Amino acid sequence: MSQRLSVVIVNFCTPDLTIACVKSLLQHRVASPEDIIVVENASGDDSAARIRAGVACTLIEASENRGYGDGLNIGVRAARHELVLCLNPDTYFTNDDVLSVSGIFAHEPKLALLGLDLRYPSGERQYSARRDYSLLDVLLRRTGLGNTRLGSRFIDRHLMKNAWDNGLFSADWVMGTGFVVRRAAFEAVGGMDTEFFLYMEDVDLCRRLRDSGWRVAASPEIQLIHDHQRASGKKLWSKAAQLHLHALRVFMRKHRVPLLPPASGVVPRR
């Protein structure tokens, strides 16, 4: 490797998933134990003890849970390397392809954040690179209107489904489930905004990076398995959905969200 990776994983009541994620990193030699930083985000259970006993890593115990973004900020501050791989606990690698990001970032000096090709264990693509939200996108994704022929066309556009066939491409934002960030860019925009607590801090981070002149992109060549069941989807009154809607309100106070999506354009490529 021409440039080593630091890894940050934020744990909250998911020690078994965190341990499995770290084991996949060690198995494929993505990072050394001292460069795998697990932030135990004040779970209030035995997560810290189980992680410490279950796997070799650098464990940081937060004094209080101030949200996912704050946990990630703690981890990035402790990182030793310029490129930081940020992962949710419910992810794992099946190979070492992520090590190629060193060359990608070296070739792209304005690249701040690179999203990975998230896949469910079945192999189905999650379409983790997205276009900016419009209010119509939010409505379609949270109601049955998204299942109509016209609605599905708008959703496919938002999910950038036609962008994954020809190599690295620019995106408005990528899911925070798994991405690599240039630490200098992350720090230049102040890291994650902790006002969100949970959800949409990734959308906000990418918007601020782009507004500051950095590039956000995604790579179809680097797959990350995401063993996840969506919790904040169309059940409008679930706790997860309410947290997501709160995050949307915070986002709309900070950024303009148009009523309709802007006209489609060509996907910029390197």
TASULHU-V805733 format. One record per residue. RES is the residue in three letters. PHI is phi in whole degrees, 0 to 359 (none if undefined). PSI is psi in radians with two decimals (none if undefined). OMEGA is omega as a letter, one per 40 degrees, with the letter a starting at -180 (NA if undefined). Layout:
# TASULHU-V805733
RES_PHI_PSI_OMEGA + RES_PHI_PSI_OMEGA
This chain:
# TASULHU-V805733
MET_none_2.35_i + SER_280_-0.36_i + GLN_211_2.20_a + ARG_280_2.78_a + LEU_254_2.44_i + SER_265_2.65_i + VAL_232_2.39_i + VAL_235_2.23_i + ILE_233_2.23_i + VAL_260_2.08_a + ASN_259_2.31_i + PHE_219_1.74_i + CYS_63_0.47_i + THR_228_0.94_a + PRO_297_-0.65_a + ASP_295_-0.74_i + LEU_295_-0.74_i + THR_299_-0.77_i + ILE_298_-0.76_i + ALA_296_-0.69_i + CYS_297_-0.84_i + VAL_297_-0.71_i + LYS_299_-0.65_i + SER_293_-0.63_i + LEU_295_-0.74_i + LEU_289_-0.69_a + GLN_301_-0.72_a + HIS_262_0.17_i + ARG_56_0.70_i + VAL_288_-0.64_i + ALA_204_2.76_i + SER_276_2.79_a + PRO_306_-0.66_a + GLU_289_-0.31_i + ASP_260_0.01_i + ILE_261_1.85_a + ILE_258_2.02_i + VAL_256_2.09_i + VAL_263_1.95_i + GLU_275_1.91_a + ASN_269_0.97_i + ALA_53_0.98_a + SER_293_-0.51_a + GLY_80_0.26_i + ASP_232_-2.74_a + ASP_264_0.44_a + SER_305_-0.85_a + ALA_301_-0.81_a + ALA_295_-0.70_a + ARG_290_-0.69_i + ILE_293_-0.75_a + ARG_299_-0.68_a + ALA_280_-0.40_a + GLY_266_-0.38_a + VAL_200_2.68_i + ALA_274_2.12_i + CYS_195_3.09_i + THR_264_1.95_a + LEU_258_2.18_i + ILE_244_2.20_a + GLU_259_1.98_i + ALA_289_2.55_a + SER_284_-0.44_i + GLU_207_2.77_i + ASN_269_1.84_i + ARG_253_0.39_i + GLY_103_2.90_a + TYR_299_-0.78_a + GLY_300_-0.71_i + ASP_294_-0.70_i + GLY_299_-0.73_i + LEU_294_-0.71_i + ASN_301_-0.73_i + ILE_300_-0.78_a + GLY_294_-0.75_a + VAL_295_-0.65_i + ARG_298_-0.51_a + ALA_273_-0.14_a + ALA_292_2.53_a + ARG_263_-0.30_a + HIS_245_2.83_a + GLU_287_-0.55_i + LEU_260_2.23_a + VAL_238_2.12_i + LEU_270_2.03_a + CYS_255_2.18_a + LEU_228_2.51_i + ASN_283_2.68_i + PRO_298_-0.48_a + ASP_272_0.65_i + THR_232_2.78_i + TYR_199_2.71_i + PHE_261_2.65_i + THR_247_0.02_i + ASN_201_-3.02_a + ASP_251_0.43_a + ASP_300_-0.44_a + VAL_297_-0.33_i + LEU_294_-0.28_i + SER_290_-0.18_a + VAL_296_-0.45_i + SER_302_-0.80_i + GLY_292_-0.64_i + ILE_297_-0.83_a + PHE_291_-0.58_i + ALA_294_-0.60_a + HIS_281_-0.36_a + GLU_238_1.45_a + PRO_295_-0.34_i + LYS_261_0.08_i + LEU_282_2.12_a + ALA_261_-0.66_a + LEU_214_2.29_a + LEU_239_2.07_i + GLY_276_2.65_a + LEU_258_2.90_a + ASP_275_1.62_a + LEU_288_2.32_i + ARG_230_2.46_i + TYR_289_2.80_i + PRO_305_-0.44_i + SER_288_-0.24_a + GLY_101_-0.17_i + GLU_294_2.35_a + ARG_285_2.47_a + GLN_266_-0.17_a + TYR_54_1.24_a + SER_273_-0.10_i + ALA_260_2.40_a + ARG_226_2.79_i + ARG_271_2.81_i + ASP_304_2.54_i + TYR_292_2.51_i + SER_245_2.89_i + LEU_297_-0.56_i + LEU_296_-0.71_i + ASP_302_-0.78_a + VAL_298_-0.80_a + LEU_299_-0.81_a + LEU_294_-0.64_a + ARG_283_-0.27_a + ARG_247_0.11_i + THR_223_2.99_i + GLY_293_-0.20_i + LEU_298_-0.42_i + GLY_290_-0.24_i + ASN_272_-0.12_i + THR_284_2.87_a + ARG_300_-0.81_a + LEU_291_-0.74_i + GLY_299_-0.71_a + SER_294_-0.54_i + ARG_294_-0.73_i + PHE_294_-0.70_i + ILE_294_-0.74_i + ASP_300_-0.65_i + ARG_294_-0.80_i + HIS_301_-0.69_a + LEU_279_-0.03_i + MET_54_0.78_a + LYS_294_-0.38_a + ASN_268_0.19_a + ALA_255_-0.02_a + TRP_263_0.11_a + ASP_259_-0.13_a + ASN_226_0.68_i + GLY_89_-2.94_a + LEU_307_2.37_i + PHE_217_2.66_i + SER_283_2.60_i + ALA_221_2.75_i + ASP_289_-0.70_i + TRP_202_2.80_i + VAL_231_2.67_a + MET_296_2.42_a + GLY_285_0.03_i + THR_301_-0.64_i + GLY_199_2.01_i + PHE_204_2.83_i + VAL_246_2.30_a + VAL_237_2.51_i + ARG_282_2.08_a + ARG_299_-0.63_i + ALA_299_-0.69_i + ALA_290_-0.76_i + PHE_303_-0.81_a + GLU_289_-0.58_a + ALA_296_-0.53_i + VAL_260_0.13_i + GLY_88_0.24_i + GLY_69_-2.76_i + MET_287_2.47_i + ASP_277_2.00_a + THR_283_-0.07_i + GLU_295_-0.40_a + PHE_286_-0.55_a + PHE_67_-1.01_i + LEU_206_2.32_a + TYR_80_2.45_i + MET_70_-0.02_i + GLU_294_-0.47_i + ASP_289_-0.69_i + VAL_297_-0.78_a + ASP_296_-0.77_a + LEU_300_-0.81_a + CYS_296_-0.67_i + ARG_297_-0.77_a + ARG_292_-0.63_i + LEU_296_-0.80_i + ARG_296_-0.73_i + ASP_297_-0.43_i + SER_269_0.09_i + GLY_96_0.10_i + TRP_271_2.83_i + ARG_257_2.45_i + VAL_246_2.33_a + ALA_215_3.04_i + ALA_223_2.65_a + SER_238_2.06_i + PRO_289_-0.24_a + GLU_276_-0.19_a + ILE_243_1.82_a + GLN_267_2.48_i + LEU_228_2.19_a + ILE_280_2.28_a + HIS_240_1.78_a + ASP_270_1.43_a + HIS_221_2.44_i + GLN_250_2.14_a + ARG_301_2.22_a + ALA_254_-0.27_a + SER_243_0.56_a + GLY_279_-2.07_a + LYS_266_0.05_i + LYS_276_1.64_a + LEU_297_-0.40_a + TRP_253_0.18_i + SER_289_2.75_i + LYS_299_-0.74_a + ALA_297_-0.73_i + ALA_295_-0.67_i + GLN_294_-0.67_i + LEU_297_-0.67_i + HIS_293_-0.71_i + LEU_292_-0.63_i + HIS_299_-0.77_i + ALA_298_-0.65_i + LEU_297_-0.71_i + ARG_296_-0.72_i + VAL_298_-0.77_a + PHE_299_-0.72_a + MET_289_-0.41_i + ARG_289_-0.49_a + LYS_266_-0.58_a + HIS_226_2.65_i + ARG_286_2.30_i + VAL_239_1.92_a + PRO_288_2.82_i + LEU_293_-0.78_a + LEU_241_2.67_i + PRO_295_2.52_i + PRO_293_2.86_i + ALA_300_2.50_a + SER_294_2.55_i + GLY_230_3.13_i + VAL_288_2.39_i + VAL_286_2.03_a + PRO_294_2.39_i + ARG_232_2.82_a + ARG_284_none_NA
